[in-house]
Amino acid sequence: MSGHSKFANIKRKKEANDSKRGKIFTKLGRELAVAVKSGGPDPKTNNRLRDVIAKAKSENMPNETIERNVKKASGDLGSVNYEYIIYEGYGPNGVAVIVEALTDNRNRAAANVRNAFTKGGGNLGATGCVSFLFEEKGLIMVEADDAIDEDELMVCALEAGASDFKSIEGGYEIFTEQKDFSTTRDTLEQLKIPMISAEITKIPQTEATLENSDDIKKMNKLLDLLNDDDDVQNVWHNWQDADE
């Protein structure tokens, strides 16, 4: 699995999830609702909402669907009773895994996440057991294209507020501090820079590899079970050979 372009992996993931688009949009709708409840329906004054909208756009959620979810949430604040919960643990051979759930039932979420770790050959750990291995950053990915000049893109990204710019196989990674993510993304969108992915994420500071085929199979099962869980919003790990 090593050697694959990250951009090819993202495309395959999005194509594979086409049949699950409804589930993805439902999860995003939940995030939008919680963001509206926490800071209001105006993305200009609600940074959390701006970030979730950026994430929704990167998942190809139509603008009208985003607006409909925001309007619905702003008129129905009292019924939104979800909470974010972070779980940390280990996959096969000590791969670090962080799971972000958004749920209205803590017991159900905990049981399902624990079950996924067990079936995937891993185990849940204590709070903080792996989070120190990750750094929260904004990450914008732009696919390489003949129409995009690398030097010009780097200058535009840095001037827009990016903290780092990397050229990798298949395209470019643009990193930002969390507070600068929305502004940077908005600026690049206004410049009509095509972004294949844009979100606040957790960047692993160390990477783990899996050589054993059984460990790889178990790790893929763990990720599949977590990503299929309705309560799970995000999964981060430091498995460098993941072909998601």
Residue pairs with C-beta under 8 A, 6 or more apart in sequence:
1 216
1 241
1 242
1 243
2 209
2 240
2 241
4 243
5 169
5 170
5 171
6 141
6 168
6 169
6 170
6 171
6 173
7 141
7 143
7 144
7 169
7 170
7 171
7 196
8 170
9 242
9 243
9 244
10 141
10 196
10 197
11 196
12 243
13 244
14 59
14 60
17 24
23 230
24 59
25 59
25 61
25 65
26 230
27 102
27 230
27 233
28 52
28 55
28 56
28 59
28 61
28 69
29 69
30 82
30 102
30 233
31 52
31 55
31 56
31 102
31 233
32 49
32 52
32 53
32 56
32 66
32 69
32 70
32 73
33 69
33 72
33 73
33 76
33 80
33 82
34 80
34 82
34 84
34 102
35 46
35 48
35 49
35 51
35 52
36 46
36 49
36 70
36 73
36 74
36 77
36 80
37 73
37 77
37 80
38 46
38 48
39 45
39 46
39 47
39 48
39 49
40 46
40 49
40 74
41 49
41 70
41 71
41 73
41 74
42 49
43 49
43 50
43 53
44 50
47 179
47 182
49 70
50 182
50 186
51 181
51 182
51 199
51 200
53 66
54 181
54 182
54 185
54 198
54 199
55 198
55 199
55 200
56 66
57 63
57 66
57 198
58 195
58 196
58 197
58 198
58 199
73 80
81 104
82 102
82 103
82 104
83 102
83 103
83 104
83 106
84 100
84 101
84 102
84 233
85 100
85 101
85 102
85 103
85 106
85 109
85 110
86 98
86 99
86 100
86 101
86 127
86 131
87 98
87 99
87 101
87 110
87 113
87 124
88 96
88 97
88 98
88 99
88 124
88 125
88 126
88 127
88 128
88 129
88 130
88 131
89 97
89 99
89 117
89 122
89 123
89 124
89 125
89 129
89 130
90 96
90 97
90 117
90 122
90 123
90 125
90 129
90 130
91 97
91 117
91 120
91 121
91 122
91 218
91 219
91 222
91 237
91 239
92 120
92 121
92 122
92 210
92 212
92 214
92 215
92 216
92 218
92 219
92 222
93 208
93 210
93 212
93 215
94 208
95 122
95 208
95 210
95 219
95 237
95 238
95 239
96 130
96 133
96 134
96 204
96 206
96 208
96 237
96 238
97 117
97 122
97 130
97 222
97 235
97 236
97 237
98 130
98 131
98 134
98 202
98 235
98 236
98 237
99 113
99 226
99 232
99 234
99 235
100 232
100 233
100 234
100 235
100 236
101 109
101 113
101 229
101 231
101 232
101 233
102 231
102 233
103 109
103 231
105 231
108 231
109 229
109 231
109 232
112 229
112 231
112 232
113 124
113 226
113 229
113 231
113 232
114 124
115 225
116 222
116 225
116 226
116 229
117 123
117 124
117 222
119 221
119 222
119 225
120 218
120 219
120 221
120 222
120 223
120 225
121 215
121 218
121 219
121 221
121 222
122 218
122 219
122 222
133 204
133 205
133 206
133 238
134 202
134 203
134 204
134 205
134 236
134 238
135 202
135 203
135 205
136 178
136 200
136 201
136 202
136 203
137 163
137 175
137 176
137 177
137 178
137 200
137 201
137 202
137 203
138 175
138 176
138 177
138 178
138 180
138 181
138 184
138 185
138 198
138 199
138 200
138 201
139 173
139 174
139 175
139 176
139 197
139 198
139 199
139 200
139 201
139 203
140 157
140 162
140 173
140 174
140 175
140 176
140 184
140 185
140 188
140 195
140 197
140 198
141 171
141 172
141 173
141 174
141 195
141 196
141 197
141 198
142 148
142 153
142 171
142 172
142 174
142 188
142 193
142 194
142 195
142 196
143 170
143 171
143 194
143 196
144 170
144 171
144 172
145 194
148 193
150 167
150 172
153 165
153 172
153 193
154 165
154 172
156 187
156 188
156 191
156 193
157 165
157 174
157 184
157 188
158 165
160 183
160 184
160 187
160 188
161 176
161 180
161 183
161 184
161 187
162 174
162 175
162 176
162 180
162 184
163 175
163 176
163 177
163 180
164 173
164 174
164 175
165 172
165 173
165 174
165 175
166 172
166 173
166 175
171 196
174 184
174 188
175 203
176 184
178 200
181 200
185 195
185 198
188 195
189 195
201 234
201 236
202 236
204 236
204 237
204 238
206 238
207 238
207 239
207 240
208 238
208 239
208 240
209 239
209 240
209 241
210 216
210 219
210 239
210 241
216 241
219 239
219 242
223 235
223 237
223 242
223 244
226 232
226 235
227 235
